[in-house]
Amino acid sequence: IRIVDSFENPLLKVWMRVAALPNFLKLYAIIDEDLPAGMYKMEVENHYPVRDYDATKHFKLSTVTWIGGRNFFVGFALVSLGLILFLFAAFIILKSIFWPRKLGNIAYLDWDGQ
């Protein structure tokens, strides 16, 4: 387990940055090994007041898949956008193969303003 243990650690500095939205999750540590099922206890030595802001703090163990973590919207949106752009590119390629544009037509050139 990689854990942030001091205020000089760059991981903690990133984790303590202000979030853009009111509801957010931030990655604190990555567990590189499988955990057996059971009860786990986490001790927090640094206490940050949140009651003045009507906020709450929670601890969450989570897994991440290839398409994302808690919110699948971004993953589905990117896959959908990729599929739409692929279909658009395939349409343009097929159009240029079956209905090519005429190249070198000098009727569209205007040399002397005539």
N, C-alpha and C positions, 0 to 999 in steps of 0.2 A: 504494500500500500504506500503510495506517495502522499505525504501529508504536509501541509503548510504549517511551519512551526514558529515563524517569527514575522515581525513587521517589515523586515528587510527582504523577505522572500518576494520575488516578482509575481508569483502565482497569487499571493494574498493581495497584492496591489491591484491586480486585474479583478479579483473577486470583489474588492471593496469599491470599485467604481460605481458611480450612480447609474441606475438603470433608466432607460428611456421611457418605459411604460410602468404603470403602477403595479401590475402583477408580473412577476418575472421569476425565473429560476437561473441560478448561476452555478457553474461547475466549480467544485472546491477541490476534489481529489479524484483520482482514477484508481480503481482497484483492478490490478492486473491478474488476479487469480480468482478462481471460483470460491464462493463462500458457501459453507454448508448451511442448511436451513436451521433457523433458531432465532433466539432473541439476542439483540445487540444493544449495547449501551454506548452512548457518545457523551464525553465530558467536554464542556466548553469552558475554557479558562478566561477568555476575553468576553466580557459582557457589554453589549451595546444597547443603550436605552431605545426602545421603540414605542413605548406607550404614549409619549408626547405627540407622536405623529399618527396615532390610531393604526399602527402597523402590527404585524405578527411575524414571527420567525418560525420556520419549520425545517426539519431535517428529512431528507428523502433519499432513499437508495433506489436507483433506477437503472434500467438497461437501455442501451441505444442500439437500434437496428441500422441497416444500410440506408434506410430512407429517413432516418431522423430519430429524435427522442420522443418527448411527450406529445408534441404537436406534429401531426403528419401533413398538415396543409402545405408547408413549404416544399416538402419532398414531392407530394403529388402535383403541386403547381409546376415545379421544375421539370418533372417527367412529362406532364401534359404539354408544356411549352416546347420541349424538345421534340415531342411527337408532331405537334402542329408545324413546327419549322421544318422537320424532315419531310412531311407531306407537301408543304409549299415548295421545297427544293425539288422534290420528285416531279411535281407538276411543271415547274419551269424547265426541267431537263426534258421531260416528255414533249412539252410544247416546242422546244427548240429542235428536237429530233424530227417530229412529224410535221411541223409547220415552221420551217426555218425562215428567217428574214432574208430578203434579197440584199446582197452586199455589193457595193461598188456601183450603185445606180447613179449616173451622173446627171440625171434629170433634176435632182434635188440640190445641185450645186449652183451657186450664183457668183460668177467671177467678177463681172463688170457692172453689177446692179441692173442687168437687163431682164 
